[in-house]
């Protein structure tokens, strides 16, 4: 199947699956902002408490596979910096979803590699 015709899960279902997975693992997760239910992109704020935050932005790899980009850089940032980045992205794209995961270990619950 070509990438143009590839069936993709609706964003709402992807987020719901992540919420359920976190609940099973007893990892706090919050859907901080709901975007377009069908095709909104997702920003994930991994809040590692005193270790800082990492914002992951949903993207596609060169081969078209789902992947995540470290949007705030390789090193963790403080929470105000992460929140400011997210606010800029929301202003730019009102269809974006924002999910915050509070996990000191910084485990990613969404499918796809972190680039």
Order of alpha helices (4+ residues) and beta strands (2+ residues): alpha-beta-beta-beta-beta-alpha-beta-beta
